[in-house]
Amino acid sequence: MNQNSNLDRQNQALTAQAQEASLQVFYKIDRQVKQNLKKILAAFKAHKVGAHHFASVSGYGHDDLGRDTLDRVFAQVVEAEAAAVRVQFVSGTHAIACALFGVLRPGDEMLAVAGDPYDTLEEVIGTRGSGQGSLKEFGIHYRTLALTEEGQVDFKQLASSLTEKTKLVLIQRSCGYSWRSSLSIHNINKIIQLVKQQNINTICFVDNCYGEFTEDREPTAVGADLMAGSLIKNPGGTIATTGGYVAGKAALVEAAACRLTAPGIGTSGGATLEQGRLMYQGLFLAPQMVGEAMKGNYLLAKTFELLGYEANPPSGRSQREVIQAIKLGSAEKLVAFCQAIQQHSPIDSYVSPVPASMPGYNDKLVMAGGSFVDGSTSELSADGPLREPYIVYCQGGTHWTHVAIALEAAAAAVGHASIQK
């Protein structure tokens, strides 16, 4: 009992120390929030967004003024030719799949340049599973450019990696379930330049999930031809109830939309089903919500570094997405961490997460996420696959104070798991 009490006091002291060190970091994040919000306000003003844009049509969705205006607003914010922001995208993976199937054809090659992609894309590509209509089953070839030993993009290899069949380069901005650095906008721009030097026509596609508004520009502002993401992550501001987006060159956005709907319909179809106000308001709130998540990430990293754990990214490095990874080293600690987060969530706090299989993943996962929108990680969540070295991936956080409260409990739970083991 005394051992647990001493451990709890130590954890509380270290958490307080991390919070006291946060002032300068938080101010820097707030400045970036202001910069991104100015872009959104400018786009709303330029396209004369009004309450009438919140109305929705039914059925086919033809001539949905609110939807079409939101597309133009979103495109301006991310500095793209066009965008399609749709409730019909069921997830970020769905939006990515529509983009890939929209622009790739049999015989083409796709090259992933930031190591293996996120687990849920494995069945889309065809590296796992069969009989579901993967890219592989449609005769689309796939290669991965391995990371360096330091877990970085191998720019030297990338400079001569394209072939005449390389139609598309996949750039995954987020670390996903891996221990690599998430990509900065600077490095995404560097990748695009190296690709275009080899073949100006090769499509540079960015999986932008978890990265929106973590910097002052998006990939389409630095040369990405197409990108995709989820609305129940960053750009939905925690209140969009479903959906995703594609943005980039107009012809490529239309091609992706034709896979979402049908050839000949493309972006002209798809009713917003009275979700317009939430998508507009979510976009307005997005920079602030992302900023709070970044503050929470800093506290997580700083606290667990003080406790002797390795964090990715480290507290001394700029945040590039809303995911904070911590290498816990055991299944017991991973489960204990997630259970503590769940116990301090606003929804389903009485639920105790246990490892289980989940569609799209090869390993069992333990997931904590008491969010108001099912599957949203814009509010505080924590999860990880049960595989070595047992890394927990923390995401989101609507305000850093909630993260701090849950963090204190998670640090204590991990400490207790260490003693019990």
Summary of the structure (lengths in Angstrom):
residues: 421
radius of gyration: 21.3
end to end distance: 15.6
largest distance: 70.3
contacts: 1518
relative contact order: 0.14
helix: 44%
strand: 14%
